[in-house]
Amino acid sequence: MAYRTSRDLESNLEKPFLTIQIPVVSSDNIEEVRITDAVHIGSFDWIGSKEPRILVPGFPPEWQDKRTPCQLSPDSKIKIVDQGYRHLSYGSGGRDPSARLLPLALAIDLHAESQGKTFDWASVSIATDRNCLRKLLRWVNGKKGKSCEFRIDLQVLGRTVFFNRWEKRMSQWQAIPTYGHSFEACFTNRLGKDSIEHDRIIQYDLKGLRIIVGYEVDAYLSNDSTRIERTNTTASQVSPPIDIQVNQATTLQVIRGGYTVPQDSIMELTTRSLGSMNKVNYNWEEGFPQLFFSQTQHHYLGVHQNGNILEVRKTTTESPELRAREQGLQPSLRRLRKVLGEIHELAVREGGISLVCNAAGELKAYRRHTETTVLHDYLQRKYAHV
């Protein structure tokens, strides 16, 4: 597996030209930072094939209640750090970092097209994935250490700033058995027979910043209002592919098929061992931002003993505990909102730059070498007018 060894955070970068400080927010500032006007704007499946292939809008896995206890098999010892980037490596051309945001943009365009509209990119301040927001949130909270290092590559079209996720390694070895993927496979039904991951994109307002956020969906909760007539068709039976050239050796195939589900049906699935839950309970400091930034309402936690699921603890963001979590997150969100605004203006002024946070918690801005880009030519041509 490529990139199992660590890459240099400063690779292909010039010397830093600016250090960004953690914003200081006055204790007198009681103005709340809330997400408003959240709306689903696209989705897609990654399809298992020799070449990169996506199905739009795709098939979100459907949650299936099962009796417990339920024994699971351990996950693979090799953890894929960035699934979306990995899928772009299927072709002989290898990974193309400039194509990282291509599936997201295609899914948004096709969703708008299906409604007889054209997506208004000029109204967007920031386009990112959930992972980048979580990393920046940890930084504004003063987290330090090797595990908190990160890099985000920025590209600007008009006044829209694209945050491109960058990882030191694409995979890592896990010595301790985990059961998260096995839990998902056992407790969900995936109608897209060849689908291996479902990604969703939402747009919302974060106190004046219009943000697009892409994220992986674990499952959705089906009920009478979300149940849709469907057949067990494979992706290849739904629609012939449209080819988008990624590089000289690789083509991204886009297939139309699947269905969309309401935002309030989306679920986050995770597992924890009974022993860890008895010691420290669930870590909502890390878990809640995962729900918040993707506006995911349902959290299902599989509690296991050596892979044997003993119970599934079900929580919603409407619960008193998570409402209190959101309120307690306000100081962090005020700092995050302020720094996102600063980063947006910096990128619009400077153009394509990169942000690197080192182990000491220092966040610095770098200019990239001229041959480096993070946006695919398709996006640059299509949205050069925004």
C-alpha positions in Angstrom: 0.0 0.0 0.0 1.5 3.3 -1.1 2.3 6.0 1.5 2.5 3.7 4.5 5.7 5.6 5.3 5.3 9.2 6.4 5.6 12.0 3.8 7.2 15.3 4.6 4.5 17.9 5.6 6.5 20.6 3.8 7.1 18.7 0.5 6.8 20.9 -2.6 6.4 24.0 -0.5 8.4 27.2 -0.3 9.4 28.8 3.0 6.5 29.9 5.3 5.5 33.5 4.9 3.0 33.8 7.7 2.2 32.3 11.1 -1.5 32.2 11.9 -2.4 32.8 15.5 -5.2 31.0 17.4 -7.9 33.7 17.6 -8.5 35.3 21.0 -12.3 35.6 21.6 -13.4 37.9 24.4 -15.4 36.3 27.2 -17.8 39.1 26.7 -18.6 37.8 23.2 -21.7 35.8 23.8 -22.9 35.8 20.1 -23.5 32.2 19.2 -22.1 30.4 16.2 -24.7 28.1 14.7 -25.1 26.2 11.5 -28.2 27.4 9.6 -29.8 26.7 6.2 -28.2 23.2 5.9 -29.2 21.5 2.7 -28.1 18.4 0.9 -26.5 19.3 -2.5 -25.1 16.0 -3.8 -23.9 12.4 -3.1 -22.1 9.6 -4.8 -20.8 6.1 -4.3 -17.2 4.9 -5.0 -17.5 1.7 -7.0 -15.1 -1.2 -6.7 -13.4 -1.5 -10.1 -10.0 -1.4 -11.8 -10.5 2.2 -12.8 -11.9 5.0 -10.6 -15.7 5.0 -10.9 -18.5 6.8 -9.1 -22.2 6.3 -9.0 -24.3 9.5 -8.7 -26.3 9.9 -6.4 -25.5 6.4 -5.2 -27.0 4.1 -2.6 -26.5 5.1 1.0 -26.4 1.9 3.2 -29.6 1.2 5.1 -29.5 0.5 8.8 -30.8 -2.9 9.8 -31.7 -3.6 13.5 -30.4 -7.0 14.7 -30.5 -9.0 17.8 -27.6 -8.8 20.2 -25.2 -10.2 21.1 -23.8 -10.5 17.6 -20.2 -11.7 17.0 -18.1 -9.6 14.5 -14.9 -10.5 12.7 -12.0 -8.1 13.2 -11.3 -5.4 10.6 -8.2 -5.4 8.5 -5.0 -4.7 10.3 -4.3 -2.0 7.6 -6.3 1.2 8.2 -6.9 3.4 5.1 -6.4 6.9 6.3 -8.1 8.7 3.4 -10.5 6.5 1.5 -11.5 9.0 -1.1 -7.9 9.6 -2.2 -7.2 5.9 -2.3 -10.0 5.3 -4.8 -8.3 7.7 -7.2 -5.3 5.4 -7.3 -7.0 2.5 -9.1 -5.7 3.5 -12.5 -2.2 2.9 -13.7 -1.6 6.6 -13.5 -1.5 6.5 -9.7 -2.9 9.1 -7.3 -3.5 12.5 -8.7 -3.8 15.1 -5.8 -5.4 17.6 -8.2 -8.4 15.3 -8.7 -9.2 15.0 -5.0 -12.2 17.4 -5.2 -13.3 16.3 -8.6 -16.0 13.7 -7.5 -17.4 16.2 -5.1 -17.9 18.9 -7.7 -19.3 16.4 -10.3 -21.9 15.1 -7.7 -22.9 18.7 -6.9 -23.3 19.6 -10.6 -25.3 16.5 -11.4 -27.6 16.9 -8.4 -28.4 20.5 -9.5 -28.8 19.3 -13.1 -31.4 16.7 -12.0 -33.4 19.6 -10.5 -33.2 21.7 -13.7 -30.8 24.1 -12.0 -27.1 25.2 -12.2 -25.2 25.2 -8.9 -24.2 28.7 -7.8 -20.5 28.3 -7.0 -20.1 32.1 -6.7 -22.1 32.0 -3.5 -19.7 29.6 -1.8 -17.0 30.8 0.5 -15.3 27.5 1.4 -15.5 24.0 -0.1 -14.0 21.4 2.1 -14.4 18.0 3.7 -15.3 17.3 7.3 -11.8 16.2 8.1 -10.2 19.6 7.5 -12.7 21.3 9.7 -12.1 18.8 12.5 -8.3 19.4 12.3 -8.7 23.1 12.5 -11.1 22.8 15.4 -8.4 20.8 17.3 -5.9 23.4 16.5 -8.0 26.3 17.8 -8.5 24.3 21.0 -4.7 24.2 21.5 -4.1 20.5 20.7 -0.4 19.7 20.1 1.8 16.7 19.3 2.7 14.5 16.3 -0.9 13.2 16.1 -2.2 16.7 15.7 0.1 17.7 12.7 -1.7 18.4 9.5 -1.6 20.1 6.2 -4.4 21.6 4.0 -3.8 22.7 0.4 -5.9 25.7 -0.7 -6.9 26.7 -4.2 -9.0 29.7 -5.1 -11.6 30.2 -7.9 -13.1 33.6 -7.8 -13.8 34.1 -4.1 -14.4 30.4 -3.4 -11.6 28.7 -1.5 -11.2 24.9 -1.9 -9.7 23.0 1.1 -7.8 20.0 -0.2 -7.1 17.3 2.4 -3.5 16.2 2.6 -2.3 13.2 4.6 1.2 12.1 5.6 0.4 8.5 4.9 -2.4 6.7 3.0 -2.5 3.7 5.3 -1.2 2.6 8.7 -0.9 -0.6 10.7 -3.3 -1.3 13.6 -2.0 -3.7 16.2 -5.1 -3.6 18.3 -8.2 -5.3 16.7 -11.0 -2.9 15.6 -14.5 -3.7 14.5 -15.9 -0.5 13.1 -16.1 -1.6 9.4 -17.3 -5.1 10.4 -20.1 -3.4 12.5 -21.2 -1.4 9.5 -21.2 -4.4 7.2 -23.2 -6.5 9.6 -25.8 -3.9 10.6 -26.5 -2.3 7.2 -27.8 -3.3 3.8 -26.0 -1.8 0.8 -28.2 -2.0 -2.3 -25.4 -0.9 -4.6 -23.8 -4.3 -5.0 -20.5 -2.9 -6.3 -20.5 0.2 -4.0 -17.8 0.4 -1.4 -18.3 3.9 0.1 -21.1 6.5 0.1 -20.2 10.2 0.3 -22.6 13.0 0.8 -22.2 16.8 0.4 -24.1 19.5 2.2 -24.1 23.3 2.2 -24.8 25.5 5.1 -24.2 29.0 6.6 -21.7 29.2 9.4 -22.4 32.7 10.7 -22.0 34.4 7.4 -19.6 31.9 5.7 -21.3 29.8 3.0 -19.6 26.4 3.3 -19.8 23.2 1.4 -18.8 20.0 3.4 -18.2 16.5 2.0 -18.2 13.5 4.2 -18.5 9.7 4.2 -21.9 8.3 5.3 -22.1 5.2 7.4 -25.8 4.6 7.0 -29.3 6.1 6.9 -32.3 5.3 9.1 -35.2 4.1 6.9 -38.8 4.7 7.9 -42.2 5.1 6.1 -41.2 8.6 4.8 -37.7 7.6 3.6 -38.5 4.1 2.2 -38.1 4.1 -1.6 -39.0 1.5 -4.2 -35.8 0.1 -5.5 -34.4 -3.0 -7.1 -31.1 -4.9 -6.6 -29.3 -3.6 -9.6 -25.6 -3.3 -10.0 -24.0 0.0 -10.9 -23.2 -1.3 -14.4 -26.9 -1.9 -15.1 -28.1 1.5 -14.1 -26.4 3.8 -16.7 -23.5 3.8 -19.1 -20.5 5.7 -17.7 -19.4 9.2 -18.7 -15.6 9.5 -18.8 -13.8 12.4 -17.2 -10.0 12.4 -17.9 -8.0 12.6 -14.6 -4.6 12.3 -16.2 -2.9 10.7 -19.2 -3.3 7.2 -17.8 -6.5 7.4 -15.7 -10.1 8.1 -16.4 -12.9 8.7 -13.8 -16.1 7.0 -14.9 -19.4 8.7 -13.8 -22.5 6.6 -13.7 -26.1 7.9 -13.0 -28.0 5.8 -10.5 -29.2 5.4 -7.0 -31.4 7.7 -4.8 -31.2 10.4 -2.2 -32.5 10.4 1.4 -33.4 13.2 3.8 -30.6 14.8 5.8 -32.4 14.0 9.1 -32.0 10.2 8.3 -28.2 10.2 8.1 -26.4 8.1 10.8 -22.9 7.9 12.2 -21.9 4.3 13.3 -19.0 3.5 15.6 -17.8 0.9 18.1 -16.1 0.8 21.5 -15.0 -2.0 23.7 -16.9 -2.6 26.9 -13.7 -2.2 28.9 -13.0 1.3 27.5 -16.6 2.4 28.1 -16.4 1.3 31.7 -13.2 3.4 32.2 -13.9 6.6 30.4 -17.3 6.4 28.6 -17.6 7.7 25.0 -15.4 10.6 24.0 -17.9 13.2 22.8 -15.1 15.8 22.6 -14.0 14.0 19.5 -17.3 12.4 18.5 -19.6 15.4 18.6 -17.8 17.6 16.0 -18.0 14.6 13.6 -21.8 14.9 13.9 -21.9 18.7 14.0 -19.9 19.5 10.9 -21.9 17.1 8.8 -25.2 17.8 10.5 -25.7 14.1 11.2 -28.5 13.6 13.7 -28.2 9.9 14.6 -25.3 8.3 16.4 -25.3 4.5 17.0 -22.6 3.1 19.2 -21.9 -0.7 19.1 -20.5 -1.7 22.5 -18.5 -5.0 22.2 -16.4 -7.5 24.1 -13.8 -9.0 21.9 -15.9 -8.2 18.8 -19.1 -9.5 20.3 -21.7 -6.6 20.1 -23.5 -6.6 23.4 -25.7 -3.6 22.8 -26.2 -0.7 20.4 -26.5 2.7 22.2 -28.6 5.1 20.2 -28.3 8.9 20.6 -29.6 11.8 18.6 -28.4 15.4 18.4 -31.7 16.4 19.9 -30.8 14.6 23.2 -30.1 16.9 26.2 -26.6 15.5 26.4 -25.7 16.5 22.8 -27.5 19.8 23.0 -25.3 20.6 26.0 -22.3 19.5 24.0 -23.1 22.0 21.2 -23.6 24.8 23.7 -20.2 23.9 25.4 -18.6 24.0 22.0 -19.4 27.6 21.5 -16.1 29.2 22.5 -14.3 26.8 20.1 -16.7 27.5 17.3 -16.2 31.3 17.8 -12.5 30.8 17.4 -13.0 28.5 14.4 -15.4 30.8 12.7 -12.9 33.7 13.1 -9.9 31.8 11.7 -11.9 30.4 8.8 -12.7 34.0 7.8 -9.1 34.9 8.1 -8.0 31.9 6.1 -10.6 32.7 3.4 -9.4 36.3 3.0 -5.7 35.2 3.1 -6.3 32.7 0.3 -8.3 35.1 -1.8 -5.5 37.6 -1.5 -2.6 35.3 -2.0 -4.0 32.6 -4.3 -3.0 28.9 -4.0 -1.3 28.4 -0.6 -0.9 25.6 1.9 -1.5 25.5 5.7 0.8 23.4 7.8 0.4 22.7 11.5 3.5 21.2 13.2 3.7 19.2 16.4 4.2 22.4 18.4 0.8 23.6 17.3 2.2 26.4 15.0 0.0 26.9 12.0 2.0 28.5 9.1 1.1 29.5 5.6 3.3 28.5 2.6 3.3 29.2 -1.1 3.5 26.2 -3.2 5.9 25.6 -6.1 4.4 26.7 -9.4 4.1 23.2 -10.8 1.9 22.1 -7.9 -2.0 22.5 -8.0 -4.8 21.0 -6.0 -7.7 21.5 -8.4 -8.3 19.4 -11.5 -8.3 21.1 -14.9 -12.0 20.3 -15.2 -12.8 22.4 -12.2 -10.6 25.3 -13.2 -12.1 25.4 -16.7 -15.7 25.0 -15.5 -15.6 27.5 -12.6 -13.0 30.0 -13.9 -15.8 32.6 -14.1 -16.9 32.4 -10.4 
